[in-house]
Amino acid sequence: MKKHCFFLLVVLMAFLVVSGCSQDVGVTDGPEGPGEPGEEEIVKLRLQSAYGRGDISTDTLKEHFADAAEKHSGGTLQIEVFAEPEIVSMFETPAAAADGLIDLMHGHGALWAGRGINVGDIEFGLPLAWRIPEKPDFRSQAEEAYRFYFEEGFADLLREEYAKDGIYWLGFQSNGPVPFWIGTEKAAEAFQGTPEDLEGLVVRTDGLWMEWNHRVGMTGVDVPSMDAYTGLQTGTFDSHIWDMSVYLGLGFEEIAPYLIRGLENDHSMAHIVVNMDVWEGLSAEHQEALTKAADDYFNDLIDIYIECIDQVQDLIDEGVITVVQVSDANVARHKEAALEIWDEIAERDEACAKAVEMFKEWRGME
């Protein structure tokens, strides 16, 4: 009899423990108390940008992407946003995303080329590829780029390639007119001169732009943006390629007040990607919320960068920064080098060949 009672007591205690635990799994508390069965579970994710605080796109991620995802999910998708290097450094962000140390990454495709996603170099910075002169303004150019991604198959190609590294390519954003090329007085004078004057200049650069810089006689070095500040300050670097953040938050006007124009794209593309295991583990509702948030971020950044263009013009008008125009000879040399790179990168792999062909058709270069 005692054994029978003891057995019943054990069964009862086990039932109570299991019942108590189940109340904390997959159920949210709403205004009326615990949620009903089937209600969306709260999911918490970590996103890190490859860029530091003070960068325009990084500083807008919380309000215009993470908060949008929470809104579209009814509050059940919560994303904590970090900047470089708060979890890992700029160049470690792809591995962190692929390995699951972070759930989402905000950055650009050139960072993935070192992991074999060669098409990422094209996505981010095929020299002069993101020039869209048939559209009259920044917004319509961005909208045309969006159409190219999602109607001409470029996004499909990227998703196929990133999936090979365990990554879901979610969406893209413009970082404004890049290369946003700034420099010291030495660099400003060289760009206004002859191709020979460029030889020996040292520029902080990214991706295929580094090869582009090398082709015209410069030395390209890829370091995080704030390391470039020190390099320009000490004379290690003569020039720096980034976006408008350099003058609208990062303080580069103090040491490199010359804005070098004539080689920039109308846009340069960044992206948000998701660890594939995380993506596939999300509900369809949460996947849809992330997709909508990526679109919101794309559209909101257009407005933000239009304002930034005006702010840069204000700095020009106030004499804080000085615009210098690249000479015709140096523009011609850069265009020649750019097209050489287009043909060479097409030979890297099948995806690169497809991407270059897409760009040539889109830009009417066939």
N, C-alpha and C positions, 0 to 999 in steps of 0.2 A: 504494500500500500504506500509506504514511504517512497519507494523507488518510482511508483507511478506518479505520485504528486510532484516529486522532484523533476521528472521528465516534463510534465505539463508546465511547471514553472519556467524551465529552460526554454520551451517552445514559445511561451507567452512573452518572455523577455526578448527573444530574438525577433518576434513579430513587432514589438514596440520599437526596437532599435531601427529595423528596416523602415517602418512607417515614418519614424521621425526623420531619418536621413532623406527619404524621398521628397519631403517637402521643400528641400533646398536645391533640388536638381531640376533644371529645365522649367522653372516656374518663376514668374515675376510677380511682385506685389504691385497691384494697381490701386486706384483710389478707394475701392471697396474691400481691399484685403488681398489675399493670395489669388493669383490668376487662375483662370479656368484651364482644364486640361487642353493642350494644343496651343495655348498662347505662346507667342515667340519668346524664346529664352534670351536673356541678356547676354550678349557676347562682347567681350572686351579685347581690343586689339592694340598692338603697338606699331606705330609708323615712325620711321626716321627718314629725314631728308638727308641727301648727300651734301647739302649746303648749310652754312652756319646761320646763326641769328644775325639779323640785319639784311639778309637777302630777301628781296621782295617776295619771291614765291614761297620761301620757307615761312616767313612771318604771316602769310595769309592762309596757310594750310589749315590751321585750327578752325578759323571762322568760316572759311569758304569750302573746305572739303570735309573735315571731321564733323563739324556741327551739321553740315548738310546731310551726311550719312546718318547721323543720329535722328535728324528730323524725318528723313525719308523712311526710316525703320520704326518710327513711332517711339523712339527713345531706347530701343533694344540693341542698337549697335553703337558701341562707345569706343572711340579711337583716341588714344593718347599720342600726342605728337611730340617728337624729339627732333632736335637739330644736330647737325654734325658739330662736334664729335661726342655728343652726350651719351651715346651707346657705343658707336664705333666711328672710326675716321671715314673720310670721304671715300677712299678707295676700298674700304672694307665693306661698304654697304651692300654691294651685290652678293657677296658670300653670306653676309648676315641674313639677307632675305632668302636666299636659296637654302640655307641651313636651318632656317626657322628661328634664329635669334631675334629677328624682328618679323612682324607679320606682313607689313607693307613697306615699300621703299618709294621715296620720291627722289628722282634724280634724272639722269639722261643716259641714252643708249651707249655712248662711247665708253662708259664705265664697265659695260658688259662685254666689250670686245675681247678683253683679257681672259674671259671665261669661254671664249669660242662663239659668242653670239656676234659674229662679225657684222651682221646687218645693223646692229646697234650703232655702229659708226656712221652709217648712212642715215639712219633715223635722226641722229642728232646734228651731224655737222658735215654732210657732203658739201664741199665748198661751193658757195653761190647757188645751191640747189633750191633754197627756200626764198627765192626772189619771185614775186608774183606781180609783175608790172601791169598786167591787164586789169587788175583791180585797183580802184582809185584810192583806197584808204586802208588803214591798219585793220579795222574790223572786217571789211569785206575780204581782205587777204587771208585773215585767220579763218573765216568761214569757208573760203575756197580750199584751204589746207585741210579743214575738217572733212569736206567732201572727198578730197583725194584719199584720205585715210579710210573712210568708211564706205565709199561708193566705188572706188577704184581698186580696192583689195589690199591696200597697204597695211591696214590694221590686221587683216587676216594673216598676212605673211608674217608680221611681227609676232602675233600670238602663237603661230606654229613654231617659230624659232625659239622664242623664250620658253615655251613648254619643254623644250629639250633639256633645259637646266632647272626644271621644276618650278617654273614661274608662270603666273597668269598675267599677261599684259592687260591692264585695266583700261587705261585711257591716256590721252596726251594733253599738254598745255603749251601755250606759247610763252617764251621768256622774253618776248619783245624783239626789237631789232638787234640781232647778234650776228657776227662778232661786234660787240660794243667795245671798240678798240680805243684804249687810252694810253697815254705815254708821257714820258718826260720830254723836256725840250730837245734832247738829243734825238729821240725817236720822231718827234714832230718834224724836225728838220729833215731827217732821212726820208720819211714818207713823202715829203714834198719834193724830193730830189729825184735822183736816177736810181735804177735797180742796183747799181753798184753801191749806192749809199746805204742800202739795207743790209749789206753783208756785215755779219758780226753782231747785229742787234740781238738781244736776248729778250724773249717774250714768254710770259706765262700763258699757256694755251691749253687746248683740250683736243682729244681725239684726232680726227683726220686733219684738223687745222695745224697740228704739230708738223705733219708731213708737208702740208702746204707752206708753212713757215720755212721749213728746211729747203724746199725747192727754190725759194727765192733768195736763199743765202742767210736767212736768220737762224737762230738757235731757239728751238721751242722747248719749254720745260713745263711739265704738268704738276702743279702743287695746289693744295687748297687755297681759296681766294685770299684769306687773311695772311697766309704765308707770303703771298705775292706782295702784300702791303709792306712787309719787312724787306722783301727783296728790292722793291722800288725805292724804299727809303734809304737803303744802304748802297744802292747803285749796282746791285747784283743783276737786277732786271731793268730793262729800258722801257718795256711796254707790257700791257696786260689785257687779255681778252676775257670779258665776263658779260654781265648785262647792266642795265641802268642802276642796279643796286650799288655799284661802285661809287656813284655820286649821290645816291638818295638813301643813305643809311650806313655805308661802310667807310665813308670818309676819305676816299682816294683823291678827292679834289685837292687835298692838302699836299700831296706829293707827286701826283700825275695829272695836272690840270688841263692837259691837251686831249681833246676828243678828236680822234682820227677817223674821218668819214670818207667813204667811197668803196669799201670792201664788205659792207655789212649785208646780211640777209634782211628781208622784211620781217622774218620771224626766225626763231630758233626753238626747237621742240624738246621739251622735257616730258617725263611721263610718271605715272604711278603704277607700280606693279605689286602683285600679291604672291606670297608663297603658295604654291599650287595645292599643297595639302590643306592649308588654311582655306583657300578658295573653295575647294571641293567639299570641305567640311561645313561650309555655310549653307543655310537654307536658301531656297530660291528667292525668298523675300529679302534676305540680307544681301544676296548677290545683286539683286535689282537695286537695292538702296545704294550700294557702292557704285554701281554703274551710273545711276542718276547723279550721285554726288560728284563723280568725275566730270560729268557734263556740266554741272553747276560751276565747278572749279574752272573749267575751260572758259566758260562764258564770263564768269566774274573777273578772271584775270585779264580778259580783253579790256574790260572797263578800267581796271586798275592800271594796266600798262598805258592806256590812252592818257590817263591822268599823269602818269610818270613822264611820258613824252613831253607834256606841257611843263612839268616841273623842271625837267632838264633844260628846256628852252628858257625858262625863267633864269636859271643859273648862267646860261650863255648871255642873256640880256644884261644880267647884273655884273658880268665880267669875272665871275668866279671860275668858270672854265672857258677855254678858248678852242674854237673849232678850227681844225686844219684839214684841208682837202688833199687826198692822195693824188699825186701827179698822174697825168695820163699814161706816162711810161710805166709807172709802177702798177697802175690798174691793169694795163695790158699784160704785164708780166704775170700778175696774179691770176688773171683769167686763163692764160695759157697753161699755167701750172695746175689750176683747178681741173680743167678738162683732161689733163694727163691722169690725174688722180681718179677721176670718174671711170676711165677705161681700165685702170689697173685694179681698182677695188672690185670691179665686176668679175675679175678672175679669181677672187678669193674662194668663193663657193657658189653653189647654185642659188641660194637665197640672195646673195649680193648681186648676182647677175640679173635676177628677176627684179630686184629693187631698182637698180640702175636703169633697166629697161623701162620700168614704170615712170621714173622721173623724166627720162628722155622723151617719152611719149607725152607725158603731162605738160612738160615745158616746151613742146614743139621742136625737139632737137633731132627728130628722126630724119 
